[in-house]
Amino acid sequence: MDLHLFAAGDTQAAGGSSSGSQPQGKNPSRAHSYPIELTSANWRPLSHSEKFRLFSRDLLQWETHLSLAIDAGLSLATSDRFFLGRGGYGFLRRTGFNVADEANEMFFGAFLFPTLFHEDPRYIPMDHGTRRARIAYALSRVVLTRNDAGGTELNKSLVLGTIVFSAISSAYYSPVGGSTGAGVIFANAGISLASVAGFNLFKRSEERRV
């Protein structure tokens, strides 16, 4: 799940000018979401429909499915999830399960829980600060997030969403030979949260070079 570059309502509709100005007669707060660099300066809360678009657009992008197919190929080459088989059959099964995982994770982490808890599911970079402060901020976004009112609160959407995603994922992996149980669910959730923290650090370093 990559929500790092999604800002909403800051560009014109597709096919328009890229100057950043809004078309006449269009309410900026209801403009469509586009993948532009999100910063604290251009942040605004997402509507419920915009949060749903984060979920649906991710599943419709060809880049998402290419990434999932590459991951399936690597999984096959390293015999990861061996219970899904080998050869072309194993590749197709891994790809299918990857798509299910992506849909599952995005539904809870980008749409449902952010809507219920009125939280922003996107990573909002820290615009200024020392190296240490920016690293601490990037890591803290796993447990803290910005709510729709602009304040900071516990990142319930990410934490609970990851646990629920892991539990559901375990339920459909179990019948085909995957491990199950509370220990596996929380271990997988911990790995997912750690990967989010790592991506935040990578994003922080990338911003620092700009």
C-alpha positions as CSV (number, residue, x, y, z in Angstrom):
1,M,0.0,0.0,0.0
2,D,1.6,3.3,-1.2
3,L,-0.2,6.4,-0.2
4,H,2.8,8.7,-0.1
5,L,2.2,10.7,-3.2
6,F,-1.5,11.3,-3.2
7,A,-2.7,14.8,-2.7
8,A,-6.2,15.8,-3.5
9,G,-7.8,18.9,-5.0
10,D,-4.5,20.6,-5.9
11,T,-4.5,20.2,-9.7
12,Q,-6.9,20.7,-12.5
13,A,-8.9,17.9,-14.0
14,A,-7.2,15.6,-16.4
15,G,-6.2,17.3,-19.6
16,G,-6.1,20.7,-18.0
17,S,-3.2,23.0,-17.2
18,S,-0.5,21.8,-14.8
19,S,0.0,25.2,-13.4
20,G,-1.9,24.3,-10.2
21,S,-4.7,26.8,-10.7
22,Q,-8.2,25.6,-10.4
23,P,-10.7,25.7,-13.4
24,Q,-13.3,28.4,-13.0
25,G,-16.4,27.3,-11.3
26,K,-14.8,24.2,-9.7
27,N,-14.8,23.9,-6.0
28,P,-11.2,22.9,-5.0
29,S,-12.4,20.9,-2.0
30,R,-14.3,18.6,-4.4
31,A,-11.8,18.3,-7.2
32,H,-10.6,14.8,-8.0
33,S,-7.5,13.3,-6.4
34,Y,-4.3,13.1,-8.4
35,P,-0.8,11.7,-7.7
36,I,1.1,14.9,-6.9
37,E,3.6,15.4,-4.1
38,L,1.7,15.8,-0.8
39,T,3.2,18.2,1.7
40,S,2.0,19.9,4.9
41,A,1.6,23.1,2.9
42,N,-0.9,21.7,0.3
43,W,-2.6,19.2,2.7
44,R,-6.4,19.3,3.1
45,P,-8.7,16.5,4.5
46,L,-10.1,13.9,2.1
47,S,-13.8,13.4,1.7
48,H,-15.3,9.9,2.2
49,S,-15.5,9.5,-1.6
50,E,-11.9,10.6,-2.1
51,K,-10.7,8.0,0.5
52,F,-12.7,5.4,-1.5
53,R,-10.9,6.5,-4.6
54,L,-7.6,5.9,-3.0
55,F,-8.7,2.3,-2.5
56,S,-10.3,1.8,-6.0
57,R,-7.7,3.7,-8.0
58,D,-4.9,1.6,-6.5
59,L,-6.6,-1.6,-7.7
60,L,-7.2,-0.2,-11.2
61,Q,-3.6,1.0,-11.8
62,W,-1.5,-1.2,-14.1
63,E,1.6,-0.3,-12.0
64,T,0.0,-2.0,-9.0
65,H,-0.6,-5.2,-10.9
66,L,2.9,-5.1,-12.4
67,S,4.3,-4.8,-8.9
68,L,2.2,-7.7,-7.6
69,A,3.2,-9.9,-10.6
70,I,6.9,-9.1,-10.0
71,D,6.5,-10.0,-6.3
72,A,4.8,-13.2,-7.3
73,G,7.8,-14.0,-9.6
74,L,10.3,-13.4,-6.8
75,S,8.2,-15.5,-4.4
76,L,8.2,-18.3,-6.9
77,A,11.9,-18.1,-7.5
78,T,12.7,-18.2,-3.7
79,S,10.1,-20.8,-2.9
80,D,8.3,-18.4,-0.6
81,R,4.7,-19.6,0.0
82,F,5.7,-23.0,-1.3
83,F,2.3,-24.3,-0.6
84,L,1.0,-22.3,-3.5
85,G,2.8,-24.6,-6.0
86,R,5.5,-24.2,-8.6
87,G,5.7,-23.3,-12.3
88,G,3.1,-21.3,-14.1
89,Y,0.4,-22.6,-11.8
90,G,2.3,-21.4,-8.7
91,F,2.9,-18.0,-10.3
92,L,-0.7,-17.5,-11.1
93,R,-1.8,-18.5,-7.6
94,R,0.7,-16.2,-6.0
95,T,-0.4,-13.3,-8.3
96,G,-4.1,-13.9,-7.4
97,F,-3.3,-14.0,-3.6
98,N,-1.2,-10.9,-4.0
99,V,-4.2,-9.1,-5.6
100,A,-6.5,-10.3,-2.8
101,D,-3.9,-9.1,-0.2
102,E,-3.7,-5.7,-1.9
103,A,-7.4,-5.2,-2.1
104,N,-7.8,-6.4,1.5
105,E,-5.1,-4.1,2.9
106,M,-6.2,-1.0,0.9
107,F,-9.9,-1.4,1.8
108,F,-9.3,-1.3,5.5
109,G,-6.2,0.9,5.6
110,A,-7.1,3.5,3.0
111,F,-10.9,3.6,3.1
112,L,-13.0,1.9,5.8
113,F,-11.1,2.7,9.0
114,P,-9.9,6.2,7.9
115,T,-13.5,7.0,7.1
116,L,-14.8,5.6,10.4
117,F,-12.1,7.3,12.5
118,H,-11.9,10.5,10.5
119,E,-8.2,10.0,9.8
120,D,-6.0,10.7,6.8
121,P,-4.5,7.5,5.5
122,R,-1.7,9.2,3.6
123,Y,1.8,9.8,4.7
124,I,2.3,13.6,5.1
125,P,6.0,14.5,5.0
126,M,7.6,16.8,7.5
127,D,8.5,19.9,5.4
128,H,11.3,21.3,7.7
129,G,13.4,20.1,10.6
130,T,16.7,18.6,11.6
131,R,17.8,15.2,10.3
132,R,17.0,13.6,13.7
133,A,13.6,15.2,13.9
134,R,12.7,14.1,10.4
135,I,13.8,10.5,11.1
136,A,11.8,10.5,14.3
137,Y,8.7,11.9,12.5
138,A,8.9,9.4,9.7
139,L,9.0,6.5,12.2
140,S,6.3,8.0,14.4
141,R,3.8,8.0,11.5
142,V,3.2,4.3,12.1
143,V,1.5,5.0,15.4
144,L,0.5,8.7,14.8
145,T,-1.4,10.3,12.0
146,R,-3.3,13.5,11.1
147,N,-7.0,13.5,11.6
148,D,-9.5,15.2,9.3
149,A,-9.5,18.3,11.6
150,G,-5.8,18.7,11.2
151,G,-4.8,17.4,14.6
152,T,-2.5,14.5,15.5
153,E,-3.8,11.3,17.0
154,L,-3.2,7.6,17.4
155,N,-3.1,6.0,13.9
156,K,-6.0,3.7,14.6
157,S,-6.6,3.2,10.9
158,L,-3.2,1.8,10.2
159,V,-2.7,-0.2,13.3
160,L,-6.2,-1.8,13.4
161,G,-6.4,-2.0,9.6
162,T,-3.1,-4.0,9.5
163,I,-4.3,-6.4,12.2
164,V,-7.7,-7.0,10.5
165,F,-6.0,-7.3,7.1
166,S,-3.6,-9.9,8.6
167,A,-6.4,-11.9,10.2
168,I,-8.5,-12.0,7.0
169,S,-5.4,-12.9,5.0
170,S,-4.6,-15.7,7.3
171,A,-8.2,-17.0,6.9
172,Y,-7.9,-17.4,3.1
173,Y,-4.3,-18.7,3.2
174,S,-5.0,-21.3,5.8
175,P,-7.2,-23.6,3.6
176,V,-4.3,-23.8,1.0
177,G,-1.6,-24.6,3.5
178,G,-0.7,-21.3,5.1
179,S,0.1,-20.9,8.8
180,T,-2.6,-19.6,11.0
181,G,-3.2,-18.6,14.6
182,A,-3.0,-15.4,16.7
183,G,0.8,-15.6,16.7
184,V,1.0,-15.6,12.9
185,I,-1.5,-12.8,12.6
186,F,0.3,-10.5,15.0
187,A,3.7,-11.4,13.5
188,N,2.5,-10.6,10.0
189,A,0.9,-7.3,11.2
190,G,4.2,-6.4,12.9
191,I,6.2,-7.1,9.7
192,S,3.7,-4.9,7.7
193,L,4.0,-2.0,10.2
194,A,7.8,-2.3,10.1
195,S,7.7,-2.1,6.3
196,V,5.6,1.0,6.5
197,A,8.2,2.6,8.8
198,G,11.0,1.6,6.5
199,F,9.2,3.1,3.5
200,N,8.6,6.3,5.5
201,L,12.3,6.5,6.1
202,F,13.1,6.0,2.5
203,K,10.6,8.7,1.6
204,R,12.2,11.0,4.1
205,S,15.6,10.5,2.6
206,E,14.3,11.1,-0.9
207,E,12.8,14.4,0.2
208,R,16.0,15.4,1.8
209,R,17.8,15.1,-1.5
210,V,15.3,17.3,-3.4
